[in-house]
Amino acid sequence: MPKIKENLRQKIVFGIPKGSLQGNSLLFLRQAGFNIYVVPRVCQPKIDDSQINCFLLRAQEIPKYVSLGKLDAGIAATDWILEQKAKVIEVCDLDFAKKTVGRGPKWVLAVPQTSPIKSVKDLQGKVVASEIVNVTNAYLQRKGVKAKVEFSWGASEAKAPLFADAVVDITETGESLRANNLRILDTVLEVKTKLIASPLAWQNLWKREKIETMAMLIYGRVRGHQMSNIMAHTTSANLPKILAVAKKYDQASVKKIAGTDYYDISFRCQALQARDLLPALKMAGAHGIVQSPAFRLG
Amino acid sequence: MPKIKENLRQKIVFGIPKGSLQGNSLLFLRQAGFNIYVVPRVCQPKIDDSQINCFLLRAQEIPKYVSLGKLDAGIAATDWILEQKAKVIEVCDLDFAKKTVGRGPKWVLAVPQTSPIKSVKDLQGKVVASEIVNVTNAYLQRKGVKAKVEFSWGASEAKAPLFADAVVDITETGESLRANNLRILDTVLEVKTKLIASPLAWQNLWKREKIETMAMLIYGRVRGHQMSNIMAHTTSANLPKILAVAKKYDQASVKKIAGTDYYDISFRCQALQARDLLPALKMAGAHGIVQSPAFRLG
């Protein structure tokens, strides 16, 4: 069976971003079922899947290496995919960022609180410091503004007003901007974390299937992370009111408990919705309410 | 007195490198007598000298801003001064790096342990990944080797052999290179930390004097950090032998202790030399030996 032998030798070369996305990337890979660990200082994490070779690389570089086929797949965010103009297959959203799951960071245009600049239109002829020069230039062009975009190596929040009139900086919680007395003028780009694949790897059926399997396992866990299962009991009298509440979230499954007037209902909701949902169920007459975390959605 | 009024309004805009040099930069500024502290996330550290405005900026950017006069002065390392081809005044060496004082890190050319590449000459036509592209190109040119230097955003130790044939990476202790099974072929650049000043600021006498004062205070402390004072007692019989030992380190000061046959000798040595010096003094007949740290040299 030559096909199997060949497959045994095949490997996915997979890029994991070093730095801000590293923690959640490793966490969700682990929770997706891959036993992966990083020896301090070593850039090739160990993983208990002989078909995967992992590399820790700077987030800026993964899209380029994936587009060139030097990596078969990897985890990357849309900012650097766009900035590098990398031609990659976006296999699925991963929905996690450095600190949060479910909402991404964004690149914003900001000026000092005391700046006379009130909107992007006031930047005509001014200097904007940005780590993502191509994305910033495209944004300014869309707005019909001609400004000089200076490449920033980082620490951009220090730059206005002394080194630039405005900055384009990434923010997840807004804390750094507030701490440095910066005022947000506009959102330049909302960032999504993606599992991306190389167009070359995508043409290789074995690799494509392996990447899709990885994506399914990781994405299922990320979605599971955000979901809760809700179970509750009710009498037949209250059932319509309770179903009316549940309907806003999901199609509930209803089972009559044998030999009683009780019904068992179960459905799913976003974990974040539970704090509104649970009191509403209670008000509608539900009892024995149980919220349990979903682990993975398939 | 218009001159004084004017001076009161003058300020030095001073760049402190964020990242690997940040810790020692703040430490030596503090020990030089400046009460400086960083509010978390805030890029403008507070300093108890109203004539200094500090900014935390990426190490890569300080030479450029100093050469343009946007910063009057700052702490920078020679790698990024050279890489940015920044025209700056090198006021003094600072002799500290990320982890060590007295010896700097270096950029080295390295390949995987298993690579057939044995010397820089074998890199003809190959790909070298490096964060300091200009410095690396100049090095290869000196060696008469034509290779493609690809810009690396960092994490270069992951790159050979899959993404490049060789890497130019910075190392202070060699740990990362060893952990990633890399073999050093050659030193590309030895790095020194410097206090640098803008040619523009240097023409302003008030600024120049202020920068020179800062340099004297910081450099004095860095040198003091590495020095020890040695004091010892001896009889007149042993004095010649002891002076012969001391002479290797410094010109000793000798005082006769009134009404006795004892002499008190004192001199300075490098703190690192003390472990050889002290036993030698003992062997030569000294007693009451005291080594005390120097704090600052003026």
Interface residues (C-beta under 8 A of the other chain):
Chain A: V13 K18 V39 P40 R41 V42 C43 Q44 F55 L56 L57 R58 Q60 E61 Y65 K70 S152 W153 G154 A155 E157 A158 K159 L162 F163 E175 S176 A179 N180
Chain B: V13 K18 V39 P40 R41 V42 C43 Q44 F55 L56 L57 R58 Q60 E61 Y65 K70 S152 W153 G154 A155 E157 A158 K159 L162 F163 E175 S176 A179 N180
